[in-house]
Amino acid sequence: TLRKPISQSSMADWASKNLNMHTQGIFRRRISISNMLSWNGGSIKKPMLITSNRTIKKEACEMFKLVQSYMGDRQTRMDRNHVALVTVTKCWSMQGLRDELYIQLIRQTTDNTCYRSLAWGWELMAISLAFFSPSPKFQSYLEGYIYRHLDSDENIAQRIKELVDLKNKKNSKSRKKRKQNTEDEGLPISTYAKYCYRKLQKVAVTGGKKGLRKPTVEEITHARNAIVTPSLFGSSLEEIMLRQQDMYPGNKLPWVQTQLSQQVLALGGEQTEGIFRIPGDIDEVNALKLQVDQWRIPSSLSDPNIPASLLKLWYRELEEPVIPQQFYKECISNYENPDAAVAVVQLLPELNRLVLCYLIHFLQIFAQPSNVSRTKMDVNNLAMVMAPNCLRCQSDDPRVIFENTRKEMSFLRMLIVHLDTSFIKGLV
């Protein structure tokens, strides 16, 4: 659900307190906030945001050139993939640069008269959000900026026309060049904005790319493709099923769910101590995620903790949990009643019911005494590690969260013990 972020006046107030005000001319006149936050064809001599870190000060100016290069406003010998990789890697490695990148992108996508450059600026923002989030204090500002562009295509086209007409009056020689610049290229800006808005909500919670391995060109390409083609991770169940319709039209369940589950079993996960509790190597999990999102399961897998960790991540990142939010209260109200808990499952939408039953059937394999003796993961442990991936408490009150966590675990335990999932055998 889209919620309305901070107002434009609050955004202006934030900018006045946090922007590193630039000057121009021989008299060093201060540039207004509106000019500081409007497209600039030149370079900058100091960061956009106030900072005392010398490294950040130097890197910020170089990064502005990279942003201009990616958007096609500055010539470079590097291809755009490599420019994006260098930019993203700088910010991924150096936390202090992240807000600076986002404010630079806000600047370069404001009052930009070249639609192609504008679209590429939004594209770089979308790619960046796949790797790292802004700081908590900057998130609401970025959210407000993106929110204003969710349905702004007509306004953007009109604004470009006004700016071009204004410049044409000042310099008639630029008319031909500017006319070419206003030709629409690429996706509507609202498409980028809607993607960025959803991505920002998720990355603010998950924190972006983890691990020690730096971003790769493959990950950059994947992040760009995800703008148009929904990922198998972080989307809704309906979107995932729609995406797999061409490849697996007869499947009743998400391919990613069944394949990762089968991989865990194929690698002996039901005989592996601490399965689902001990995380797989994060870089290996990231690499597998990239492959799975391209419908590939590598044959080189040997550690069952890798697909097990990715499977948990898939459940956790679903746009709406397997048990939809409207059923949450019924679940935690019936955490001690086996019949009522099973009855809740029957009320779920058909797709959610099948996905949940497949998961419970899968966990029931691990709950068998012969497997528990090897994994040391009994039904209580399985419920503890899986409940947060199936149910989401919306409260901000720590006491409510703590109390509900216990009820969520108990509810899932009821399903593992009492839900009949025999019908799921052989279903794909």
C-alpha positions as CSV (number, residue, x, y, z in Angstrom):
1,T,0.0,0.0,0.0
2,L,1.4,3.4,-1.0
3,R,1.5,5.9,1.8
4,K,1.9,9.6,1.4
5,P,5.4,10.7,2.5
6,I,6.5,14.1,3.8
7,S,5.2,17.2,2.2
8,Q,7.1,19.4,-0.3
9,S,7.5,22.1,2.3
10,S,9.0,19.6,4.7
11,M,11.4,18.5,1.9
12,A,12.4,22.1,1.3
13,D,13.1,22.5,5.1
14,W,15.2,19.4,5.1
15,A,17.2,20.6,2.0
16,S,17.9,24.0,3.6
17,K,19.4,22.3,6.7
18,N,21.4,19.5,4.9
19,L,22.5,20.9,1.6
20,N,26.1,22.1,1.2
21,M,25.2,25.4,-0.4
22,H,27.4,26.1,-3.5
23,T,28.6,29.5,-4.8
24,Q,29.2,30.8,-8.3
25,G,30.9,33.7,-10.0
26,I,33.8,36.0,-8.9
27,F,31.7,37.3,-6.1
28,R,31.0,33.8,-4.8
29,R,27.2,34.3,-4.7
30,R,25.3,31.4,-3.1
31,I,23.3,29.3,-5.4
32,S,19.6,29.0,-4.5
33,I,18.2,25.7,-3.3
34,S,16.0,25.4,-6.4
35,N,19.2,25.8,-8.6
36,M,21.1,23.4,-6.3
37,L,18.4,20.9,-7.0
38,S,18.1,21.4,-10.8
39,W,19.9,19.6,-13.6
40,N,23.5,20.8,-14.0
41,G,25.6,20.2,-17.2
42,G,28.9,21.3,-15.5
43,S,30.9,19.7,-12.7
44,I,30.7,20.4,-9.0
45,K,33.6,21.4,-6.8
46,K,32.2,20.1,-3.5
47,P,29.6,17.6,-2.3
48,M,25.9,18.3,-2.4
49,L,25.4,17.3,1.2
50,I,27.3,18.7,4.2
51,T,30.2,16.4,5.3
52,S,33.5,16.7,7.2
53,N,34.9,13.5,5.7
54,R,37.7,14.4,3.3
55,T,37.5,11.2,1.4
56,I,33.7,11.7,0.8
57,K,34.4,15.3,-0.3
58,K,36.8,14.1,-3.0
59,E,34.8,11.0,-4.1
60,A,31.5,13.0,-4.3
61,C,32.8,15.3,-7.0
62,E,34.2,12.3,-9.0
63,M,30.9,10.5,-8.6
64,F,28.9,13.4,-10.0
65,K,30.9,12.9,-13.2
66,L,30.0,9.2,-13.2
67,V,26.3,10.1,-12.8
68,Q,26.6,12.5,-15.8
69,S,28.4,9.8,-17.8
70,Y,25.7,7.2,-17.1
71,M,23.0,9.7,-18.1
72,G,24.8,10.6,-21.3
73,D,25.5,14.2,-20.3
74,R,29.3,13.7,-20.2
75,Q,31.5,11.8,-22.7
76,T,33.3,8.7,-21.4
77,R,35.1,5.7,-22.9
78,M,33.5,3.4,-20.4
79,D,30.2,1.6,-21.4
80,R,27.2,2.4,-19.2
81,N,27.3,-1.0,-17.4
82,H,30.8,-0.3,-16.3
83,V,29.9,3.3,-15.2
84,A,27.0,1.9,-13.1
85,L,29.3,-0.7,-11.6
86,V,32.0,1.8,-10.6
87,T,29.3,4.1,-9.1
88,V,27.4,1.4,-7.2
89,T,30.6,-0.2,-5.9
90,K,31.8,3.2,-4.5
91,C,28.6,3.7,-2.6
92,W,28.3,0.0,-1.6
93,S,31.8,0.1,-0.1
94,M,31.5,3.6,1.4
95,Q,28.3,4.2,3.3
96,G,28.9,8.0,3.5
97,L,28.5,8.3,-0.3
98,R,25.0,6.7,-0.5
99,D,22.9,9.8,0.4
100,E,25.2,11.9,-1.8
101,L,24.5,9.7,-4.8
102,Y,20.7,9.8,-4.3
103,I,20.7,13.6,-3.9
104,Q,22.9,13.9,-7.0
105,L,20.3,11.8,-8.9
106,I,17.5,13.9,-7.6
107,R,19.3,17.0,-8.9
108,Q,20.0,15.6,-12.3
109,T,16.5,14.3,-12.8
110,T,14.9,17.7,-11.9
111,D,14.3,20.1,-14.8
112,N,16.2,17.9,-17.2
113,T,15.2,18.8,-20.7
114,C,16.6,15.6,-22.3
115,Y,14.1,12.8,-21.8
116,R,16.7,10.1,-22.5
117,S,19.1,11.5,-19.9
118,L,16.2,11.8,-17.5
119,A,15.1,8.2,-18.0
120,W,18.7,7.0,-17.5
121,G,19.0,9.0,-14.3
122,W,15.9,7.2,-12.9
123,E,17.3,3.9,-14.2
124,L,20.5,4.5,-12.2
125,M,18.4,5.3,-9.1
126,A,16.5,2.0,-9.6
127,I,19.8,0.0,-10.0
128,S,21.3,1.7,-6.9
129,L,18.3,0.7,-4.7
130,A,19.0,-2.9,-5.5
131,F,22.3,-2.6,-3.6
132,F,21.9,-0.2,-0.8
133,S,19.4,2.0,1.0
134,P,19.7,5.7,1.9
135,S,20.3,6.6,5.5
136,P,17.1,6.7,7.7
137,K,17.3,10.5,7.9
138,F,17.4,10.8,4.1
139,Q,14.9,8.1,3.3
140,S,11.8,10.2,3.8
141,Y,13.2,12.9,1.5
142,L,14.0,10.4,-1.2
143,E,10.6,8.8,-0.7
144,G,8.9,12.2,-1.1
145,Y,10.7,12.9,-4.3
146,I,9.9,9.5,-5.8
147,Y,6.2,9.8,-4.7
148,R,5.8,13.0,-6.6
149,H,6.7,11.2,-9.8
150,L,4.3,8.2,-9.5
151,D,1.8,9.8,-11.9
152,S,3.8,12.6,-13.4
153,D,4.3,11.7,-17.1
154,E,2.1,14.5,-18.5
155,N,3.6,17.0,-16.1
156,I,7.1,16.0,-17.0
157,A,6.5,16.3,-20.7
158,Q,4.9,19.7,-20.2
159,R,7.7,20.9,-18.0
160,I,10.3,19.8,-20.6
161,K,8.4,21.7,-23.3
162,E,8.3,24.9,-21.1
163,L,12.0,24.7,-20.3
164,V,13.0,24.1,-23.9
165,D,10.8,27.0,-25.1
166,L,12.4,29.2,-22.5
167,K,15.9,28.3,-23.6
168,N,15.0,28.6,-27.3
169,K,13.9,32.2,-26.8
170,K,17.2,33.0,-25.2
171,N,19.2,31.2,-27.9
172,S,17.5,30.4,-31.2
173,K,20.5,28.5,-32.4
174,S,19.8,25.7,-29.9
175,R,16.3,25.0,-31.2
176,K,17.2,22.0,-33.4
177,K,19.4,20.4,-30.7
178,R,16.7,20.9,-28.0
179,K,14.0,19.5,-30.2
180,Q,15.9,16.3,-30.6
181,N,16.5,16.2,-26.8
182,T,12.8,16.2,-26.1
183,E,12.0,13.1,-28.1
184,D,10.7,10.4,-25.8
185,E,13.0,7.4,-25.4
186,G,12.7,4.5,-23.0
187,L,10.0,3.8,-20.4
188,P,7.6,6.4,-18.9
189,I,9.2,8.0,-15.8
190,S,6.2,6.8,-13.7
191,T,7.3,3.2,-14.4
192,Y,10.7,3.9,-12.9
193,A,9.2,5.9,-10.0
194,K,6.7,3.1,-9.1
195,Y,9.5,0.5,-9.2
196,C,11.8,2.8,-7.1
197,Y,9.1,3.4,-4.6
198,R,8.5,-0.3,-4.0
199,K,12.2,-1.0,-4.0
200,L,12.9,1.7,-1.4
201,Q,10.3,0.2,0.9
202,K,12.0,-3.1,0.8
203,V,15.7,-2.0,0.8
204,A,15.0,0.2,3.9
205,V,14.1,-3.0,5.7
206,T,16.5,-5.5,4.2
207,G,19.5,-3.2,3.9
208,G,20.5,-4.2,0.4
209,K,23.3,-6.4,-0.8
210,K,25.2,-8.2,1.9
211,G,28.4,-10.2,1.9
212,L,32.0,-9.5,1.2
213,R,32.0,-9.8,-2.6
214,K,31.7,-6.5,-4.4
215,P,28.8,-5.9,-7.0
216,T,29.3,-7.5,-10.4
217,V,28.3,-6.5,-13.9
218,E,25.9,-9.5,-13.9
219,E,24.2,-8.0,-10.8
220,I,24.0,-4.6,-12.4
221,T,22.4,-6.1,-15.5
222,H,20.0,-8.1,-13.4
223,A,19.0,-5.0,-11.4
224,R,18.3,-3.1,-14.6
225,N,16.2,-5.9,-16.1
226,A,14.1,-6.1,-12.9
227,I,12.6,-2.7,-13.6
228,V,10.6,-4.2,-16.4
229,T,10.7,-7.9,-15.6
230,P,9.6,-8.6,-12.1
231,S,12.1,-10.6,-10.1
232,L,11.2,-14.0,-8.6
233,F,12.3,-12.4,-5.3
234,G,10.4,-9.6,-3.7
235,S,7.4,-9.8,-6.0
236,S,3.8,-11.0,-5.2
237,L,2.9,-14.6,-5.7
238,E,0.6,-13.6,-8.5
239,E,3.4,-11.7,-10.4
240,I,5.7,-14.7,-10.0
241,M,3.1,-17.1,-11.4
242,L,2.4,-14.7,-14.3
243,R,6.1,-14.5,-15.1
244,Q,6.5,-18.3,-15.2
245,Q,3.4,-18.8,-17.3
246,D,5.4,-19.0,-20.6
247,M,8.0,-21.4,-19.3
248,Y,5.9,-23.6,-17.0
249,P,2.2,-23.1,-17.9
250,G,1.0,-26.2,-16.2
251,N,2.6,-25.5,-12.8
252,K,0.3,-24.8,-9.9
253,L,3.2,-23.7,-7.6
254,P,6.0,-21.2,-8.0
255,W,9.0,-22.9,-9.8
256,V,11.4,-21.1,-7.5
257,Q,9.7,-22.6,-4.4
258,T,9.7,-26.2,-5.6
259,Q,13.1,-26.1,-7.1
260,L,14.9,-24.7,-4.1
261,S,13.0,-27.1,-1.8
262,Q,14.0,-30.1,-3.9
263,Q,17.6,-28.9,-3.9
264,V,17.7,-28.8,-0.1
265,L,16.5,-32.5,-0.1
266,A,18.7,-33.5,-3.0
267,L,21.8,-32.3,-1.1
268,G,20.8,-34.2,2.1
269,G,19.4,-31.2,4.0
270,E,17.1,-33.5,6.0
271,Q,20.3,-35.1,7.5
272,T,22.3,-31.9,8.0
273,E,22.7,-30.5,11.5
274,G,21.3,-27.1,12.0
275,I,19.5,-26.9,8.6
276,F,17.5,-23.6,8.3
277,R,19.2,-22.4,11.5
278,I,22.8,-22.2,10.3
279,P,23.0,-19.7,7.4
280,G,24.8,-20.5,4.1
281,D,27.7,-18.4,2.9
282,I,26.1,-15.1,2.0
283,D,28.1,-14.6,-1.2
284,E,27.2,-18.1,-2.3
285,V,23.5,-17.4,-1.6
286,N,23.7,-14.1,-3.6
287,A,25.3,-15.9,-6.5
288,L,22.6,-18.6,-6.4
289,K,19.9,-16.0,-6.2
290,L,21.2,-14.4,-9.4
291,Q,21.1,-17.8,-11.2
292,V,17.6,-18.8,-9.9
293,D,16.2,-15.5,-11.1
294,Q,17.4,-16.5,-14.6
295,W,15.6,-19.9,-14.3
296,R,18.9,-21.8,-13.7
297,I,19.9,-24.2,-10.9
298,P,23.7,-24.8,-11.0
299,S,24.9,-28.4,-10.8
300,S,27.9,-27.4,-8.7
301,L,25.9,-27.0,-5.4
302,S,27.2,-29.1,-2.5
303,D,26.1,-27.3,0.7
304,P,22.3,-27.7,1.4
305,N,22.5,-24.6,3.6
306,I,22.9,-22.4,0.5
307,P,19.5,-23.3,-1.2
308,A,17.9,-23.5,2.4
309,S,19.0,-19.9,3.1
310,L,17.8,-18.7,-0.3
311,L,14.5,-20.5,0.2
312,K,13.9,-18.7,3.5
313,L,14.9,-15.4,1.8
314,W,12.3,-16.1,-1.0
315,Y,9.5,-16.5,1.6
316,R,10.7,-13.5,3.6
317,E,10.9,-11.2,0.6
318,L,7.5,-11.9,-0.9
319,E,5.7,-8.6,-1.3
320,E,2.8,-10.0,0.7
321,P,3.5,-12.9,3.1
322,V,2.4,-16.4,2.3
323,I,-0.4,-15.9,4.9
324,P,-1.9,-12.6,3.8
325,Q,-2.1,-9.7,6.3
326,Q,-5.9,-9.9,6.6
327,F,-5.6,-13.4,8.2
328,Y,-2.9,-12.4,10.7
329,K,-5.3,-11.8,13.6
330,E,-7.0,-15.1,13.1
331,C,-3.7,-16.9,13.1
332,I,-2.4,-15.4,16.4
333,S,-5.9,-15.9,18.0
334,N,-5.9,-19.6,17.2
335,Y,-2.3,-20.4,18.0
336,E,-3.3,-23.1,20.6
337,N,-6.3,-24.6,18.7
338,P,-5.3,-27.2,16.1
339,D,-8.7,-27.3,14.4
340,A,-9.1,-23.6,14.2
341,A,-5.5,-23.2,12.9
342,V,-6.2,-25.7,10.1
343,A,-9.5,-24.0,9.4
344,V,-7.6,-20.7,8.7
345,V,-5.5,-22.4,6.0
346,Q,-8.7,-23.4,4.2
347,L,-9.8,-19.8,4.1
348,L,-6.7,-18.6,2.3
349,P,-6.8,-17.7,-1.4
350,E,-6.1,-20.8,-3.5
351,L,-2.6,-19.9,-4.6
352,N,-1.6,-18.9,-1.0
353,R,-3.1,-22.1,0.3
354,L,-1.2,-24.3,-2.1
355,V,2.1,-22.5,-1.4
356,L,1.6,-22.7,2.4
357,C,0.6,-26.4,2.2
358,Y,3.7,-27.2,0.1
359,L,5.9,-25.4,2.7
360,I,4.3,-27.3,5.6
361,H,4.6,-30.6,3.7
362,F,8.3,-29.8,3.2
363,L,8.8,-29.0,6.9
364,Q,6.9,-32.2,7.9
365,I,9.7,-34.2,6.3
366,F,12.3,-32.5,8.6
367,A,10.0,-33.0,11.6
368,Q,10.2,-36.8,11.3
369,P,12.0,-38.2,14.4
370,S,14.6,-40.0,12.2
371,N,15.6,-36.7,10.7
372,V,15.4,-34.6,13.9
373,S,18.0,-36.9,15.5
374,R,20.5,-35.8,12.8
375,T,19.5,-32.1,12.2
376,K,18.8,-31.3,15.9
377,M,15.9,-29.2,14.4
378,D,12.6,-30.5,16.0
379,V,9.2,-29.1,15.3
380,N,9.7,-26.2,17.7
381,N,12.9,-25.1,16.1
382,L,11.5,-25.4,12.6
383,A,8.5,-23.3,13.6
384,M,10.8,-20.7,15.2
385,V,13.0,-20.2,12.1
386,M,10.1,-20.3,9.6
387,A,7.3,-18.4,11.3
388,P,8.8,-14.9,10.6
389,N,8.9,-15.8,6.9
390,C,5.2,-16.6,6.8
391,L,3.6,-14.1,9.1
392,R,4.4,-10.4,9.5
393,C,3.4,-8.4,12.6
394,Q,2.6,-4.8,11.6
395,S,2.9,-3.3,15.1
396,D,5.7,-1.0,16.1
397,D,5.3,-1.8,19.8
398,P,8.2,-4.0,21.0
399,R,5.9,-5.7,23.6
400,V,3.3,-6.6,21.0
401,I,6.0,-7.9,18.6
402,F,7.6,-10.0,21.3
403,E,4.2,-11.4,22.4
404,N,3.1,-12.1,18.8
405,T,6.4,-13.8,17.9
406,R,5.6,-16.5,20.4
407,K,2.0,-16.9,19.0
408,E,3.3,-17.0,15.4
409,M,5.7,-19.8,16.2
410,S,3.0,-21.7,18.0
411,F,0.6,-21.3,15.1
412,L,3.1,-22.7,12.6
413,R,3.9,-25.5,14.9
414,M,0.2,-26.4,15.0
415,L,0.2,-26.6,11.2
416,I,3.4,-28.8,11.0
417,V,1.9,-31.2,13.5
418,H,-1.8,-31.3,12.5
419,L,-2.2,-30.1,8.8
420,D,-2.9,-32.9,6.3
421,T,-0.7,-32.1,3.3
422,S,-0.8,-35.6,1.7
423,F,-2.5,-34.1,-1.4
424,I,0.6,-32.0,-2.1
425,K,2.8,-35.0,-3.1
426,G,3.7,-34.8,-6.8
427,L,2.3,-31.3,-7.2
428,V,4.5,-28.8,-9.0
